[in-house]
Amino acid sequence: MSYNNILRNTLLTFLAALAIFLSPIGEEKASAADFTSNDFKTTAQKYLGVPYAYGGTSTRGFDCSGYVRTVFTDLGVSLPRTSASMYGVGTAVSKNDLIPGDLVFFNTSGNGISHVGVYLGGGKFIHSQTNIGVSVTDINDKWYWGSRYVGAKRVANVSFE
């Protein structure tokens, strides 16, 4: 084998190792962007009334994660596609420390994270729910949501106006 071939193979091996080392492995990460609480509320509420659609990701119909992902994309934050994968990003936040823009997660199926919404403030969250679509709900709703709450994640820095 010639010197040039050895050098080329060594260089290619080094570059491949570097690419593997620098590639994201494990949990997906949300990309953070700053926005104001008013920007968040305006963006989230502009979709009120859009109908629910299983697997929906557009204004023709949203499922819960499709809605949340669209709101955050509008605000410059990239999130994974499903509610369960969204639960794997961000920083955990206690229910008492929620601020507008925090993702809130629920177990509606009995099998872990199956629903996501976004905290609006004042004990309310906004989400796309079956048979209703994008709507605002009490996070402590005693008939359904309150007992299914699992946790929350902060995925962006929100400033208050």
Backbone as JSON Lines, residues from 0, in Angstrom:
{"i":0,"aa":"M","n":[0.85,-1.18,0.0],"ca":[0.0,0.0,0.0],"c":[0.89,1.24,0.0]}
{"i":1,"aa":"S","n":[0.55,2.19,-0.83],"ca":[1.39,3.38,-0.96],"c":[1.17,4.33,0.22]}
{"i":2,"aa":"Y","n":[2.11,5.22,0.38],"ca":[2.05,6.22,1.44],"c":[0.79,7.07,1.32]}
{"i":3,"aa":"N","n":[0.42,7.45,0.09],"ca":[-0.77,8.28,-0.14],"c":[-2.05,7.54,0.29]}
{"i":4,"aa":"N","n":[-2.12,6.25,0.0],"ca":[-3.29,5.46,0.4],"c":[-3.39,5.36,1.92]}
{"i":5,"aa":"I","n":[-2.26,5.16,2.58],"ca":[-2.25,5.07,4.04],"c":[-2.68,6.41,4.63]}
{"i":6,"aa":"L","n":[-2.15,7.48,4.11],"ca":[-2.5,8.82,4.59],"c":[-3.99,9.1,4.37]}
{"i":7,"aa":"R","n":[-4.5,8.76,3.17],"ca":[-5.91,8.99,2.85],"c":[-6.81,8.16,3.78]}
{"i":8,"aa":"N","n":[-6.5,6.89,3.99],"ca":[-7.3,6.02,4.86],"c":[-7.26,6.5,6.31]}
{"i":9,"aa":"T","n":[-6.1,6.95,6.75],"ca":[-5.99,7.48,8.11],"c":[-6.84,8.73,8.27]}
{"i":10,"aa":"L","n":[-6.77,9.61,7.3],"ca":[-7.55,10.85,7.33],"c":[-9.06,10.55,7.3]}
{"i":11,"aa":"L","n":[-9.48,9.63,6.44],"ca":[-10.9,9.26,6.37],"c":[-11.38,8.63,7.67]}
{"i":12,"aa":"T","n":[-10.56,7.79,8.27],"ca":[-10.92,7.18,9.54],"c":[-11.07,8.23,10.62]}
{"i":13,"aa":"F","n":[-10.14,9.19,10.65],"ca":[-10.2,10.27,11.63],"c":[-11.47,11.1,11.44]}
{"i":14,"aa":"L","n":[-11.8,11.45,10.19],"ca":[-12.99,12.26,9.92],"c":[-14.27,11.51,10.27]}
{"i":15,"aa":"A","n":[-14.31,10.21,10.0],"ca":[-15.48,9.4,10.36],"c":[-15.65,9.35,11.88]}
{"i":16,"aa":"A","n":[-14.56,9.16,12.59],"ca":[-14.61,9.14,14.05],"c":[-15.06,10.49,14.6]}
{"i":17,"aa":"L","n":[-14.58,11.57,14.02],"ca":[-14.98,12.91,14.44],"c":[-16.47,13.14,14.19]}
{"i":18,"aa":"A","n":[-16.96,12.69,13.04],"ca":[-18.38,12.85,12.72],"c":[-19.24,12.07,13.71]}
{"i":19,"aa":"I","n":[-18.83,10.87,14.05],"ca":[-19.57,10.06,15.02],"c":[-19.54,10.73,16.39]}
{"i":20,"aa":"F","n":[-18.39,11.23,16.79],"ca":[-18.24,11.88,18.08],"c":[-19.13,13.11,18.2]}
{"i":21,"aa":"L","n":[-19.25,13.88,17.12],"ca":[-20.0,15.13,17.16],"c":[-21.49,14.96,16.86]}
{"i":22,"aa":"S","n":[-21.9,13.78,16.39],"ca":[-23.31,13.59,16.05],"c":[-24.14,13.4,17.31]}
{"i":23,"aa":"P","n":[-25.42,13.89,17.31],"ca":[-26.27,13.72,18.48],"c":[-26.67,12.27,18.65]}
{"i":24,"aa":"I","n":[-26.5,11.75,19.84],"ca":[-26.87,10.38,20.16],"c":[-27.68,10.43,21.45]}
{"i":25,"aa":"G","n":[-28.7,9.61,21.54],"ca":[-29.51,9.58,22.76],"c":[-30.7,10.5,22.64]}
{"i":26,"aa":"E","n":[-31.01,11.21,23.71],"ca":[-32.18,12.07,23.74],"c":[-32.11,13.14,22.66]}
{"i":27,"aa":"E","n":[-33.27,13.39,22.06],"ca":[-33.35,14.52,21.15],"c":[-33.32,15.79,21.99]}
{"i":28,"aa":"K","n":[-32.81,16.82,21.43],"ca":[-32.75,18.1,22.13],"c":[-33.64,19.1,21.42]}
{"i":29,"aa":"A","n":[-34.34,19.9,22.19],"ca":[-35.08,21.0,21.59],"c":[-34.09,22.11,21.33]}
{"i":30,"aa":"S","n":[-34.32,22.88,20.29],"ca":[-33.47,24.03,20.08],"c":[-34.11,25.21,20.78]}
{"i":31,"aa":"A","n":[-33.36,25.9,21.57],"ca":[-33.91,26.98,22.38],"c":[-33.9,28.3,21.63]}
{"i":32,"aa":"A","n":[-34.92,29.07,21.84],"ca":[-35.01,30.42,21.3],"c":[-35.74,31.25,22.32]}
{"i":33,"aa":"D","n":[-35.45,32.5,22.39],"ca":[-36.11,33.36,23.35],"c":[-37.33,34.01,22.7]}
{"i":34,"aa":"F","n":[-38.39,34.12,23.47],"ca":[-39.58,34.85,23.04],"c":[-40.28,35.35,24.29]}
{"i":35,"aa":"T","n":[-41.2,36.27,24.12],"ca":[-41.91,36.83,25.27],"c":[-43.17,36.02,25.56]}
{"i":36,"aa":"S","n":[-43.67,36.16,26.77],"ca":[-44.91,35.46,27.12],"c":[-46.06,35.95,26.26]}
{"i":37,"aa":"N","n":[-46.06,37.22,25.9],"ca":[-47.11,37.75,25.02],"c":[-47.0,37.16,23.62]}
{"i":38,"aa":"D","n":[-45.77,37.02,23.1],"ca":[-45.58,36.38,21.79],"c":[-46.12,34.95,21.84]}
{"i":39,"aa":"F","n":[-45.78,34.25,22.92],"ca":[-46.25,32.87,23.06],"c":[-47.78,32.82,23.07]}
{"i":40,"aa":"K","n":[-48.41,33.63,23.91],"ca":[-49.87,33.58,24.03],"c":[-50.55,33.94,22.72]}
{"i":41,"aa":"T","n":[-50.04,34.96,22.03],"ca":[-50.62,35.35,20.75],"c":[-50.5,34.23,19.73]}
{"i":42,"aa":"T","n":[-49.33,33.61,19.67],"ca":[-49.1,32.52,18.72],"c":[-49.96,31.31,19.05]}
{"i":43,"aa":"A","n":[-50.0,30.92,20.31],"ca":[-50.76,29.74,20.72],"c":[-52.26,29.93,20.49]}
{"i":44,"aa":"Q","n":[-52.76,31.12,20.79],"ca":[-54.2,31.36,20.71],"c":[-54.7,31.6,19.29]}
{"i":45,"aa":"K","n":[-53.8,31.88,18.35],"ca":[-54.27,32.1,16.98],"c":[-54.84,30.83,16.37]}
{"i":46,"aa":"Y","n":[-54.55,29.68,16.98],"ca":[-55.06,28.41,16.47],"c":[-56.31,27.92,17.21]}
{"i":47,"aa":"L","n":[-56.83,28.71,18.15],"ca":[-58.04,28.31,18.87],"c":[-59.14,27.97,17.87]}
{"i":48,"aa":"G","n":[-59.81,26.86,18.11],"ca":[-60.9,26.45,17.25],"c":[-60.51,25.55,16.09]}
{"i":49,"aa":"V","n":[-59.21,25.4,15.82],"ca":[-58.8,24.46,14.77],"c":[-59.22,23.07,15.22]}
{"i":50,"aa":"P","n":[-59.85,22.28,14.36],"ca":[-60.36,20.98,14.79],"c":[-59.25,19.97,15.1]}
{"i":51,"aa":"Y","n":[-59.62,18.94,15.85],"ca":[-58.71,17.84,16.14],"c":[-58.66,16.91,14.93]}
{"i":52,"aa":"A","n":[-57.47,16.43,14.6],"ca":[-57.3,15.39,13.58],"c":[-56.17,14.48,14.03]}
{"i":53,"aa":"Y","n":[-56.44,13.2,14.12],"ca":[-55.42,12.24,14.52],"c":[-54.24,12.34,13.56]}
{"i":54,"aa":"G","n":[-53.06,12.58,14.09],"ca":[-51.86,12.73,13.27],"c":[-51.76,14.07,12.58]}
{"i":55,"aa":"G","n":[-52.69,14.98,12.89],"ca":[-52.75,16.26,12.21],"c":[-51.63,17.22,12.58]}
{"i":56,"aa":"T","n":[-51.12,17.92,11.57],"ca":[-50.02,18.86,11.78],"c":[-50.25,20.19,11.08]}
{"i":57,"aa":"S","n":[-51.5,20.48,10.73],"ca":[-51.78,21.72,10.01],"c":[-53.08,22.34,10.5]}
{"i":58,"aa":"T","n":[-53.39,23.51,10.0],"ca":[-54.61,24.2,10.4],"c":[-55.88,23.5,9.89]}
{"i":59,"aa":"R","n":[-55.73,22.48,9.07],"ca":[-56.89,21.65,8.69],"c":[-57.26,20.74,9.85]}
{"i":60,"aa":"G","n":[-56.32,20.52,10.77],"ca":[-56.56,19.68,11.95],"c":[-55.26,19.33,12.62]}
{"i":61,"aa":"F","n":[-55.25,19.44,13.95],"ca":[-54.05,19.12,14.75],"c":[-54.35,17.98,15.7]}
{"i":62,"aa":"D","n":[-53.37,17.11,15.92],"ca":[-53.4,16.3,17.13],"c":[-52.63,17.1,18.18]}
{"i":63,"aa":"C","n":[-52.52,16.59,19.4],"ca":[-51.94,17.39,20.48],"c":[-50.5,17.79,20.18]}
{"i":64,"aa":"S","n":[-49.67,16.83,19.77],"ca":[-48.26,17.16,19.55],"c":[-48.06,17.94,18.25]}
{"i":65,"aa":"G","n":[-48.9,17.71,17.26],"ca":[-48.83,18.5,16.04],"c":[-49.1,19.96,16.3]}
{"i":66,"aa":"Y","n":[-50.08,20.22,17.18],"ca":[-50.39,21.6,17.56],"c":[-49.22,22.23,18.32]}
{"i":67,"aa":"V","n":[-48.72,21.55,19.35],"ca":[-47.63,22.1,20.16],"c":[-46.4,22.33,19.3]}
{"i":68,"aa":"R","n":[-46.09,21.39,18.46],"ca":[-44.91,21.53,17.59],"c":[-45.06,22.73,16.65]}
{"i":69,"aa":"T","n":[-46.26,22.94,16.1],"ca":[-46.51,24.07,15.21],"c":[-46.33,25.39,15.94]}
{"i":70,"aa":"V","n":[-46.89,25.51,17.14],"ca":[-46.75,26.74,17.93],"c":[-45.27,27.05,18.16]}
{"i":71,"aa":"F","n":[-44.52,26.06,18.58],"ca":[-43.11,26.3,18.89],"c":[-42.29,26.53,17.62]}
{"i":72,"aa":"T","n":[-42.63,25.88,16.52],"ca":[-41.96,26.16,15.26],"c":[-42.18,27.62,14.86]}
{"i":73,"aa":"D","n":[-43.42,28.1,15.03],"ca":[-43.73,29.5,14.75],"c":[-42.86,30.45,15.59]}
{"i":74,"aa":"L","n":[-42.49,30.0,16.78],"ca":[-41.69,30.82,17.7],"c":[-40.19,30.56,17.56]}
{"i":75,"aa":"G","n":[-39.81,29.7,16.62],"ca":[-38.4,29.45,16.38],"c":[-37.77,28.34,17.2]}
{"i":76,"aa":"V","n":[-38.6,27.47,17.78],"ca":[-38.09,26.37,18.59],"c":[-38.46,25.05,17.93]}
{"i":77,"aa":"S","n":[-37.47,24.2,17.73],"ca":[-37.68,22.89,17.12],"c":[-37.95,21.85,18.21]}
{"i":78,"aa":"L","n":[-39.05,21.1,18.05],"ca":[-39.39,20.04,18.99],"c":[-39.57,18.73,18.25]}
{"i":79,"aa":"P","n":[-39.41,17.61,18.95],"ca":[-39.7,16.3,18.34],"c":[-41.19,16.2,17.98]}
{"i":80,"aa":"R","n":[-41.59,15.19,17.26],"ca":[-42.95,15.08,16.74],"c":[-43.99,14.59,17.75]}
{"i":81,"aa":"T","n":[-43.66,13.64,18.6],"ca":[-44.69,13.04,19.46],"c":[-44.63,13.57,20.89]}
{"i":82,"aa":"S","n":[-45.75,13.43,21.61],"ca":[-45.78,13.88,23.0],"c":[-44.77,13.12,23.85]}
{"i":83,"aa":"A","n":[-44.64,11.83,23.64],"ca":[-43.67,11.04,24.42],"c":[-42.24,11.5,24.15]}
{"i":84,"aa":"S","n":[-41.91,11.8,22.89],"ca":[-40.55,12.25,22.6],"c":[-40.33,13.69,23.09]}
{"i":85,"aa":"M","n":[-41.37,14.5,23.11],"ca":[-41.25,15.86,23.67],"c":[-40.93,15.8,25.16]}
{"i":86,"aa":"Y","n":[-41.43,14.77,25.83],"ca":[-41.18,14.62,27.26],"c":[-39.69,14.36,27.52]}
{"i":87,"aa":"G","n":[-38.96,13.94,26.5],"ca":[-37.53,13.66,26.64],"c":[-36.64,14.88,26.48]}
{"i":88,"aa":"V","n":[-37.21,16.05,26.2],"ca":[-36.4,17.25,26.01],"c":[-36.72,18.29,27.08]}
{"i":89,"aa":"G","n":[-35.87,19.26,27.19],"ca":[-36.11,20.36,28.12],"c":[-35.72,20.04,29.55]}
{"i":90,"aa":"T","n":[-36.09,20.96,30.43],"ca":[-35.78,20.85,31.85],"c":[-37.06,20.64,32.62]}
{"i":91,"aa":"A","n":[-37.07,19.67,33.51],"ca":[-38.27,19.39,34.31],"c":[-38.62,20.6,35.18]}
{"i":92,"aa":"V","n":[-39.91,20.85,35.29],"ca":[-40.43,21.97,36.07],"c":[-41.55,21.45,36.97]}
{"i":93,"aa":"S","n":[-41.56,21.85,38.23],"ca":[-42.64,21.42,39.11],"c":[-43.91,22.17,38.76]}
{"i":94,"aa":"K","n":[-45.03,21.57,39.08],"ca":[-46.33,22.16,38.76],"c":[-46.49,23.53,39.39]}
{"i":95,"aa":"N","n":[-45.9,23.74,40.56],"ca":[-45.99,25.03,41.24],"c":[-45.15,26.11,40.6]}
{"i":96,"aa":"D","n":[-44.22,25.73,39.73],"ca":[-43.3,26.69,39.1],"c":[-43.57,26.9,37.62]}
{"i":97,"aa":"L","n":[-44.73,26.46,37.13],"ca":[-45.05,26.61,35.71],"c":[-45.14,28.07,35.3]}
{"i":98,"aa":"I","n":[-44.64,28.35,34.1],"ca":[-44.79,29.67,33.5],"c":[-45.35,29.48,32.09]}
{"i":99,"aa":"P","n":[-45.96,30.51,31.51],"ca":[-46.46,30.39,30.15],"c":[-45.37,29.92,29.2]}
{"i":100,"aa":"G","n":[-45.71,28.93,28.38],"ca":[-44.75,28.37,27.44],"c":[-44.18,27.03,27.87]}
{"i":101,"aa":"D","n":[-44.42,26.62,29.13],"ca":[-43.95,25.31,29.57],"c":[-44.84,24.21,28.99]}
{"i":102,"aa":"L","n":[-44.23,23.13,28.53],"ca":[-44.98,21.99,28.04],"c":[-45.54,21.22,29.23]}
{"i":103,"aa":"V","n":[-46.8,20.81,29.16],"ca":[-47.42,20.02,30.22],"c":[-47.86,18.69,29.63]}
{"i":104,"aa":"F","n":[-47.62,17.61,30.38],"ca":[-47.81,16.25,29.87],"c":[-48.82,15.47,30.72]}
{"i":105,"aa":"F","n":[-49.53,14.6,30.02],"ca":[-50.6,13.83,30.65],"c":[-50.55,12.38,30.19]}
{"i":106,"aa":"N","n":[-51.07,11.5,31.04],"ca":[-51.23,10.09,30.7],"c":[-52.73,9.86,30.51]}
{"i":107,"aa":"T","n":[-53.16,9.82,29.27],"ca":[-54.58,9.63,28.97],"c":[-54.89,8.22,28.51]}
{"i":108,"aa":"S","n":[-53.86,7.42,28.28],"ca":[-54.05,6.08,27.72],"c":[-53.76,4.98,28.73]}
{"i":109,"aa":"G","n":[-53.16,5.33,29.88],"ca":[-52.74,4.31,30.83],"c":[-51.37,3.75,30.53]}
{"i":110,"aa":"N","n":[-50.72,4.27,29.48],"ca":[-49.41,3.76,29.06],"c":[-48.35,4.84,29.0]}
{"i":111,"aa":"G","n":[-48.28,5.71,29.99],"ca":[-47.26,6.75,29.99],"c":[-47.72,8.01,29.29]}
{"i":112,"aa":"I","n":[-46.77,8.79,28.84],"ca":[-47.08,10.08,28.2],"c":[-47.86,9.85,26.91]}
{"i":113,"aa":"S","n":[-49.04,10.45,26.84],"ca":[-49.85,10.29,25.64],"c":[-50.54,11.59,25.22]}
{"i":114,"aa":"H","n":[-50.29,12.67,25.95],"ca":[-50.91,13.96,25.6],"c":[-50.0,15.08,26.05]}
{"i":115,"aa":"V","n":[-49.95,16.15,25.24],"ca":[-49.15,17.32,25.58],"c":[-49.96,18.57,25.28]}
{"i":116,"aa":"G","n":[-49.75,19.57,26.11],"ca":[-50.31,20.89,25.9],"c":[-49.27,21.91,26.35]}
{"i":117,"aa":"V","n":[-49.66,23.18,26.35],"ca":[-48.73,24.23,26.76],"c":[-49.41,25.1,27.81]}
{"i":118,"aa":"Y","n":[-48.69,25.35,28.89],"ca":[-49.24,26.15,29.98],"c":[-49.41,27.6,29.53]}
{"i":119,"aa":"L","n":[-50.59,28.15,29.8],"ca":[-50.9,29.54,29.45],"c":[-50.73,30.5,30.63]}
{"i":120,"aa":"G","n":[-50.81,29.98,31.84],"ca":[-50.81,30.81,33.04],"c":[-52.18,30.74,33.69]}
{"i":121,"aa":"G","n":[-52.25,31.16,34.94],"ca":[-53.53,31.19,35.64],"c":[-54.19,29.83,35.79]}
{"i":122,"aa":"G","n":[-53.4,28.76,35.82],"ca":[-53.96,27.43,35.97],"c":[-54.57,26.85,34.7]}
{"i":123,"aa":"K","n":[-54.31,27.47,33.55],"ca":[-54.89,27.02,32.27],"c":[-53.79,26.54,31.33]}
{"i":124,"aa":"F","n":[-54.16,25.58,30.49],"ca":[-53.25,25.15,29.42],"c":[-54.04,25.09,28.12]}
{"i":125,"aa":"I","n":[-53.3,25.19,27.01],"ca":[-53.9,25.16,25.69],"c":[-53.39,23.92,24.97]}
{"i":126,"aa":"H","n":[-54.31,23.25,24.26],"ca":[-53.97,21.97,23.64],"c":[-55.01,21.63,22.59]}
{"i":127,"aa":"S","n":[-54.74,20.6,21.81],"ca":[-55.72,20.09,20.86],"c":[-56.23,18.77,21.42]}
{"i":128,"aa":"Q","n":[-57.52,18.73,21.7],"ca":[-58.09,17.52,22.29],"c":[-59.15,16.91,21.39]}
{"i":129,"aa":"T","n":[-59.25,15.6,21.45],"ca":[-60.19,14.84,20.64],"c":[-61.6,15.41,20.76]}
{"i":130,"aa":"N","n":[-62.29,15.49,19.64],"ca":[-63.68,15.96,19.54],"c":[-63.87,17.45,19.84]}
{"i":131,"aa":"I","n":[-62.8,18.16,20.23],"ca":[-62.94,19.58,20.55],"c":[-61.99,20.42,19.71]}
{"i":132,"aa":"G","n":[-60.77,19.96,19.54],"ca":[-59.77,20.74,18.82],"c":[-58.99,21.62,19.77]}
{"i":133,"aa":"V","n":[-58.39,22.67,19.23],"ca":[-57.54,23.55,20.04],"c":[-58.44,24.35,20.97]}
{"i":134,"aa":"S","n":[-58.16,24.21,22.26],"ca":[-58.99,24.83,23.29],"c":[-58.17,25.05,24.56]}
{"i":135,"aa":"V","n":[-58.73,25.81,25.47],"ca":[-58.09,26.11,26.75],"c":[-58.82,25.34,27.84]}
{"i":136,"aa":"T","n":[-58.04,24.71,28.74],"ca":[-58.59,23.85,29.78],"c":[-57.89,24.14,31.1]}
{"i":137,"aa":"D","n":[-58.61,23.93,32.2],"ca":[-58.04,24.04,33.54],"c":[-57.1,22.86,33.77]}
{"i":138,"aa":"I","n":[-55.87,23.14,34.16],"ca":[-54.88,22.08,34.34],"c":[-55.24,21.16,35.52]}
{"i":139,"aa":"N","n":[-56.03,21.68,36.46],"ca":[-56.45,20.89,37.62],"c":[-57.88,20.39,37.51]}
{"i":140,"aa":"D","n":[-58.4,20.36,36.29],"ca":[-59.76,19.9,36.04],"c":[-60.04,18.6,36.8]}
{"i":141,"aa":"K","n":[-60.99,18.64,37.71],"ca":[-61.24,17.47,38.57],"c":[-61.93,16.32,37.84]}
{"i":142,"aa":"W","n":[-62.48,16.58,36.68],"ca":[-63.21,15.53,35.97],"c":[-62.3,14.7,35.06]}
{"i":143,"aa":"Y","n":[-61.2,15.28,34.63],"ca":[-60.36,14.51,33.69],"c":[-58.88,14.86,33.8]}
{"i":144,"aa":"W","n":[-58.5,16.06,33.4],"ca":[-57.09,16.4,33.24],"c":[-56.29,16.4,34.53]}
{"i":145,"aa":"G","n":[-56.87,16.86,35.61],"ca":[-56.15,16.97,36.88],"c":[-55.53,15.66,37.34]}
{"i":146,"aa":"S","n":[-56.28,14.57,37.22],"ca":[-55.77,13.27,37.68],"c":[-54.83,12.61,36.68]}
{"i":147,"aa":"R","n":[-54.74,13.15,35.48],"ca":[-53.89,12.55,34.45],"c":[-52.59,13.33,34.22]}
{"i":148,"aa":"Y","n":[-52.4,14.4,34.94],"ca":[-51.19,15.21,34.83],"c":[-49.97,14.38,35.25]}
{"i":149,"aa":"V","n":[-48.9,14.45,34.44],"ca":[-47.68,13.68,34.72],"c":[-46.52,14.6,35.08]}
{"i":150,"aa":"G","n":[-46.36,15.69,34.36],"ca":[-45.23,16.58,34.61],"c":[-45.14,17.66,33.57]}
{"i":151,"aa":"A","n":[-44.06,18.46,33.67],"ca":[-43.87,19.59,32.76],"c":[-42.4,19.74,32.41]}
{"i":152,"aa":"K","n":[-42.15,20.34,31.25],"ca":[-40.79,20.61,30.8],"c":[-40.72,22.03,30.25]}
{"i":153,"aa":"R","n":[-39.61,22.69,30.54],"ca":[-39.33,24.03,29.98],"c":[-38.36,23.83,28.82]}
{"i":154,"aa":"V","n":[-38.76,24.27,27.62],"ca":[-37.95,24.07,26.44],"c":[-37.45,25.36,25.82]}
{"i":155,"aa":"A","n":[-37.81,26.5,26.42],"ca":[-37.37,27.79,25.89],"c":[-37.29,28.8,27.02]}
{"i":156,"aa":"N","n":[-36.51,29.84,26.78],"ca":[-36.43,30.95,27.74],"c":[-37.51,31.95,27.38]}
{"i":157,"aa":"V","n":[-38.44,32.16,28.28],"ca":[-39.56,33.06,28.04],"c":[-39.37,34.29,28.92]}
{"i":158,"aa":"S","n":[-39.43,35.47,28.3],"ca":[-39.37,36.7,29.08],"c":[-40.78,37.25,29.23]}
{"i":159,"aa":"F","n":[-40.99,38.02,30.28],"ca":[-42.32,38.54,30.58],"c":[-42.38,40.02,30.27]}
{"i":160,"aa":"E","n":[-43.49,40.44,29.65],"ca":[-43.71,41.84,29.31],"c":[-44.73,42.43,30.26]}
